[in-house]
Amino acid sequence: MDAYWEFSHGIYEWMAGALLIEEAGGSLPAIDGKPFTWGNSGIIAGHEQLRAEIAKILAQ
């Protein structure tokens, strides 16, 4: 899988995966493009170009 997105308020459902991506040197912004932190309602994981495409689709 080259990219992944998750939208929910259940941060505990995807927090471990977010940590693995960050520890491996990847970036994991929130759905709104801001840095991943407590209170986010979703994430987009993947390389920059795919994250940008997913963000455009989700913004519609």
N, CA, C and O atoms as a Tinker XYZ file with bonds, in Angstrom:
   240  protein
     1  N      0.853000   -1.166000    0.000000    73     2
     2  CA     0.000000    0.000000    0.000000    64     1     3
     3  C      0.900000    1.231000    0.000000    63     2     4     5
     4  O      1.848000    1.314000    0.782000    81     3
     5  N      0.608000    2.161000   -0.858000    73     3     6
     6  CA     1.433000    3.362000   -0.971000    64     5     7
     7  C      0.941000    4.524000   -0.123000    63     6     8     9
     8  O      1.714000    5.417000    0.225000    81     7
     9  N     -0.328000    4.514000    0.205000    73     7    10
    10  CA    -0.884000    5.594000    1.006000    64     9    11
    11  C     -2.079000    5.054000    1.792000    63    10    12    13
    12  O     -2.670000    4.032000    1.444000    81    11
    13  N     -2.407000    5.761000    2.840000    73    11    14
    14  CA    -3.486000    5.331000    3.722000    64    13    15
    15  C     -4.104000    6.565000    4.346000    63    14    16    17
    16  O     -3.404000    7.524000    4.670000    81    15
    17  N     -5.411000    6.537000    4.514000    73    15    18
    18  CA    -6.069000    7.604000    5.267000    64    17    19
    19  C     -7.086000    6.981000    6.206000    63    18    20    21
    20  O     -7.658000    5.929000    5.920000    81    19
    21  N     -7.296000    7.633000    7.305000    73    19    22
    22  CA    -8.252000    7.174000    8.313000    64    21    23
    23  C     -8.930000    8.404000    8.873000    63    22    24    25
    24  O     -8.275000    9.389000    9.212000    81    23
    25  N    -10.238000    8.343000    8.967000    73    23    26
    26  CA   -10.990000    9.457000    9.532000    64    25    27
    27  C    -11.873000    8.918000   10.636000    63    26    28    29
    28  O    -12.791000    8.134000   10.393000    81    27
    29  N    -11.591000    9.341000   11.834000    73    27    30
    30  CA   -12.422000    8.990000   12.985000    64    29    31
    31  C    -11.930000    9.784000   14.183000    63    30    32    33
    32  O    -10.868000   10.407000   14.142000    81    31
    33  N    -12.693000    9.754000   15.216000    73    31    34
    34  CA   -12.272000   10.401000   16.449000    64    33    35
    35  C    -11.666000    9.383000   17.402000    63    34    36    37
    36  O    -11.302000    9.728000   18.526000    81    35
    37  N    -11.555000    8.131000   16.966000    73    35    38
    38  CA   -10.974000    7.066000   17.773000    64    37    39
    39  C     -9.469000    7.016000   17.598000    63    38    40    41
    40  O     -8.945000    6.082000   16.989000    81    39
    41  N     -8.766000    8.012000   18.126000    73    39    42
    42  CA    -7.317000    8.115000   17.945000    64    41    43
    43  C     -6.600000    6.839000   18.391000    63    42    44    45
    44  O     -5.546000    6.509000   17.847000    81    43
    45  N     -7.147000    6.121000   19.362000    73    43    46
    46  CA    -6.499000    4.902000   19.835000    64    45    47
    47  C     -6.527000    3.799000   18.791000    63    46    48    49
    48  O     -5.754000    2.846000   18.889000    81    47
    49  N     -7.397000    3.903000   17.793000    73    47    50
    50  CA    -7.482000    2.882000   16.758000    64    49    51
    51  C     -6.310000    2.949000   15.792000    63    50    52    53
    52  O     -5.971000    1.925000   15.198000    81    51
    53  N     -5.676000    4.095000   15.605000    73    51    54
    54  CA    -4.593000    4.218000   14.646000    64    53    55
    55  C     -3.342000    4.873000   15.207000    63    54    56    57
    56  O     -2.421000    5.189000   14.454000    81    55
    57  N     -3.294000    5.078000   16.500000    73    55    58
    58  CA    -2.146000    5.740000   17.119000    64    57    59
    59  C     -0.859000    4.920000   17.006000    63    58    60    61
    60  O      0.207000    5.488000   16.768000    81    59
    61  N     -0.935000    3.601000   17.171000    73    59    62
    62  CA     0.259000    2.759000   17.080000    64    61    63
    63  C      0.857000    2.816000   15.678000    63    62    64    65
    64  O      2.074000    2.916000   15.523000    81    63
    65  N      0.008000    2.751000   14.662000    73    63    66
    66  CA     0.493000    2.843000   13.288000    64    65    67
    67  C      1.139000    4.188000   13.010000    63    66    68    69
    68  O      2.144000    4.267000   12.303000    81    67
    69  N      0.564000    5.242000   13.565000    73    67    70
    70  CA     1.129000    6.581000   13.395000    64    69    71
    71  C      2.529000    6.651000   13.999000    63    70    72    73
    72  O      3.434000    7.242000   13.412000    81    71
    73  N      2.701000    6.056000   15.153000    73    71    74
    74  CA     4.012000    6.042000   15.798000    64    73    75
    75  C      5.029000    5.278000   14.944000    63    74    76    77
    76  O      6.164000    5.727000   14.787000    81    75
    77  N      4.636000    4.140000   14.400000    73    75    78
    78  CA     5.544000    3.360000   13.552000    64    77    79
    79  C      5.994000    4.159000   12.332000    63    78    80    81
    80  O      7.170000    4.129000   11.967000    81    79
    81  N      5.073000    4.863000   11.710000    73    79    82
    82  CA     5.420000    5.665000   10.531000    64    81    83
    83  C      6.390000    6.780000   10.911000    63    82    84    85
    84  O      7.383000    6.999000   10.218000    81    83
    85  N      6.114000    7.472000   11.987000    73    83    86
    86  CA     6.991000    8.563000   12.408000    64    85    87
    87  C      8.366000    8.049000   12.815000    63    86    88    89
    88  O      9.378000    8.668000   12.485000    81    87
    89  N      8.415000    6.927000   13.526000    73    87    90
    90  CA     9.697000    6.368000   13.946000    64    89    91
    91  C     10.519000    5.869000   12.760000    63    90    92    93
    92  O     11.747000    5.828000   12.836000    81    91
    93  N      9.865000    5.493000   11.679000    73    91    94
    94  CA    10.562000    5.034000   10.475000    64    93    95
    95  C     11.001000    6.206000    9.601000    63    94    96    97
    96  O     11.590000    6.002000    8.539000    81    95
    97  N     10.720000    7.421000   10.038000    73    95    98
    98  CA    11.144000    8.599000    9.291000    64    97    99
    99  C     10.085000    9.166000    8.366000    63    98   100   101
   100  O     10.346000   10.124000    7.638000    81    99
   101  N      8.895000    8.588000    8.385000    73    99   102
   102  CA     7.813000    9.102000    7.560000    64   101   103
   103  C      7.113000   10.271000    8.222000    63   102   104   105
   104  O      7.298000   10.530000    9.411000    81   103
   105  N      6.322000   10.961000    7.455000    73   103   106
   106  CA     5.534000   12.048000    8.027000    64   105   107
   107  C      4.069000   11.663000    7.985000    63   106   108   109
   108  O      3.635000   10.905000    7.117000    81   107
   109  N      3.340000   12.176000    8.899000    73   107   110
   110  CA     1.965000   11.762000    9.090000    64   109   111
   111  C      1.114000   12.965000    9.484000    63   110   112   113
   112  O      0.807000   13.147000   10.662000    81   111
   113  N      0.735000   13.780000    8.516000    73   111   114
   114  CA    -0.084000   14.939000    8.867000    64   113   115
   115  C     -1.536000   14.546000    9.132000    63   114   116   117
   116  O     -2.000000   13.481000    8.725000    81   115
   117  N     -2.217000   15.420000    9.809000    73   115   118
   118  CA    -3.653000   15.247000   10.011000    64   117   119
   119  C     -4.357000   15.487000    8.681000    63   118   120   121
   120  O     -3.750000   15.989000    7.736000    81   119
   121  N     -5.615000   15.135000    8.609000    73   119   122
   122  CA    -6.378000   15.301000    7.371000    64   121   123
   123  C     -6.390000   16.755000    6.906000    63   122   124   125
   124  O     -6.435000   17.018000    5.704000    81   123
   125  N     -6.351000   17.694000    7.838000    73   123   126
   126  CA    -6.362000   19.110000    7.464000    64   125   127
   127  C     -4.972000   19.643000    7.107000    63   126   128   129
   128  O     -4.828000   20.834000    6.832000    81   127
   129  N     -3.941000   18.778000    7.106000    73   127   130
   130  CA    -2.586000   19.173000    6.744000    64   129   131
   131  C     -1.727000   19.623000    7.906000    63   130   132   133
   132  O     -0.517000   19.794000    7.753000    81   131
   133  N     -2.328000   19.815000    9.056000    73   131   134
   134  CA    -1.574000   20.223000   10.242000    64   133   135
   135  C     -0.829000   19.013000   10.816000    63   134   136   137
   136  O     -1.158000   17.874000   10.485000    81   135
   137  N      0.168000   19.249000   11.670000    73   135   138
   138  CA     0.899000   18.124000   12.262000    64   137   139
   139  C     -0.012000   17.212000   13.082000    63   138   140   141
   140  O     -0.967000   17.676000   13.705000    81   139
   141  N      0.288000   15.921000   13.078000    73   139   142
   142  CA    -0.457000   14.945000   13.857000    64   141   143
   143  C     -0.271000   15.219000   15.336000    63   142   144   145
   144  O      0.858000   15.370000   15.803000    81   143
   145  N     -1.357000   15.284000   16.070000    73   143   146
   146  CA    -1.316000   15.512000   17.511000    64   145   147
   147  C     -2.640000   15.068000   18.120000    63   146   148   149
   148  O     -3.562000   14.679000   17.403000    81   147
   149  N     -2.726000   15.128000   19.421000    73   147   150
   150  CA    -3.988000   14.811000   20.088000    64   149   151
   151  C     -5.068000   15.747000   19.583000    63   150   152   153
   152  O     -4.813000   16.928000   19.345000    81   151
   153  N     -6.254000   15.230000   19.420000    73   151   154
   154  CA    -7.366000   16.055000   18.986000    64   153   155
   155  C     -7.622000   16.010000   17.489000    63   154   156   157
   156  O     -8.641000   16.522000   17.025000    81   155
   157  N     -6.706000   15.398000   16.711000    73   155   158
   158  CA    -6.952000   15.256000   15.281000    64   157   159
   159  C     -8.090000   14.283000   15.045000    63   158   160   161
   160  O     -8.320000   13.373000   15.842000    81   159
   161  N     -8.796000   14.481000   13.951000    73   159   162
   162  CA    -9.903000   13.584000   13.638000    64   161   163
   163  C     -9.573000   12.659000   12.479000    63   162   164   165
   164  O    -10.457000   11.972000   11.968000    81   163
   165  N     -8.328000   12.630000   12.060000    73   163   166
   166  CA    -7.925000   11.729000   10.996000    64   165   167
   167  C     -6.487000   11.946000   10.585000    63   166   168   169
   168  O     -5.865000   12.936000   10.969000    81   167
   169  N     -5.953000   11.015000    9.798000    73   167   170
   170  CA    -4.574000   11.080000    9.340000    64   169   171
   171  C     -4.501000   10.722000    7.861000    63   170   172   173
   172  O     -5.402000   10.084000    7.317000    81   171
   173  N     -3.423000   11.140000    7.228000    73   171   174
   174  CA    -3.089000   10.710000    5.880000    64   173   175
   175  C     -1.628000   10.271000    5.925000    63   174   176   177
   176  O     -0.753000   11.053000    6.296000    81   175
   177  N     -1.367000    9.036000    5.551000    73   175   178
   178  CA    -0.006000    8.509000    5.562000    64   177   179
   179  C      0.389000    8.122000    4.148000    63   178   180   181
   180  O     -0.423000    7.588000    3.392000    81   179
   181  N      1.623000    8.388000    3.796000    73   179   182
   182  CA     2.125000    8.051000    2.470000    64   181   183
   183  C      3.116000    9.099000    2.022000    63   182   184   185
   184  O      3.388000   10.049000    2.756000    81   183
   185  N      3.664000    8.941000    0.820000    73   183   186
   186  CA     4.618000    9.950000    0.372000    64   185   187
   187  C      3.868000   11.226000   -0.016000    63   186   188   189
   188  O      2.656000   11.213000   -0.231000    81   187
   189  N      4.606000   12.305000   -0.099000    73   187   190
   190  CA     4.018000   13.647000   -0.231000    64   189   191
   191  C      3.034000   13.783000   -1.386000    63   190   192   193
   192  O      1.961000   14.361000   -1.210000    81   191
   193  N      3.371000   13.271000   -2.547000    73   191   194
   194  CA     2.491000   13.424000   -3.709000    64   193   195
   195  C      1.161000   12.707000   -3.499000    63   194   196   197
   196  O      0.107000   13.266000   -3.801000    81   195
   197  N      1.193000   11.490000   -2.991000    73   195   198
   198  CA    -0.060000   10.774000   -2.748000    64   197   199
   199  C     -0.870000   11.419000   -1.633000    63   198   200   201
   200  O     -2.097000   11.484000   -1.712000    81   199
   201  N     -0.189000   11.896000   -0.592000    73   199   202
   202  CA    -0.920000   12.576000    0.498000    64   201   203
   203  C     -1.640000   13.799000   -0.052000    63   202   204   205
   204  O     -2.781000   14.066000    0.324000    81   203
   205  N     -0.988000   14.542000   -0.933000    73   203   206
   206  CA    -1.614000   15.738000   -1.519000    64   205   207
   207  C     -2.827000   15.370000   -2.342000    63   206   208   209
   208  O     -3.842000   16.065000   -2.287000    81   207
   209  N     -2.747000   14.284000   -3.111000    73   207   210
   210  CA    -3.879000   13.848000   -3.919000    64   209   211
   211  C     -5.039000   13.396000   -3.045000    63   210   212   213
   212  O     -6.192000   13.729000   -3.319000    81   211
   213  N     -4.743000   12.649000   -2.009000    73   211   214
   214  CA    -5.790000   12.193000   -1.090000    64   213   215
   215  C     -6.431000   13.394000   -0.405000    63   214   216   217
   216  O     -7.654000   13.443000   -0.268000    81   215
   217  N     -5.633000   14.354000    0.024000    73   215   218
   218  CA    -6.175000   15.542000    0.683000    64   217   219
   219  C     -7.121000   16.305000   -0.245000    63   218   220   221
   220  O     -8.159000   16.793000    0.202000    81   219
   221  N     -6.773000   16.412000   -1.537000    73   219   222
   222  CA    -7.644000   17.102000   -2.486000    64   221   223
   223  C     -8.983000   16.369000   -2.622000    63   222   224   225
   224  O    -10.039000   17.000000   -2.658000    81   223
   225  N     -8.934000   15.066000   -2.697000    73   223   226
   226  CA   -10.156000   14.268000   -2.831000    64   225   227
   227  C    -11.028000   14.410000   -1.578000    63   226   228   229
   228  O    -12.244000   14.573000   -1.679000    81   227
   229  N    -10.410000   14.349000   -0.418000    73   227   230
   230  CA   -11.161000   14.446000    0.836000    64   229   231
   231  C    -11.740000   15.847000    1.047000    63   230   232   233
   232  O    -12.764000   16.001000    1.713000    81   231
   233  N    -11.096000   16.854000    0.488000    73   231   234
   234  CA   -11.587000   18.228000    0.637000    64   233   235
   235  C    -12.868000   18.469000   -0.145000    63   234   236   237
   236  O    -13.608000   19.408000    0.149000    81   235
   237  N    -13.137000   17.625000   -1.141000    73   235   238
   238  CA   -14.341000   17.797000   -1.949000    64   237   239
   239  C    -15.495000   17.371000   -1.157000    63   238   240
   240  O    -16.627000   17.427000   -1.636000    81   239
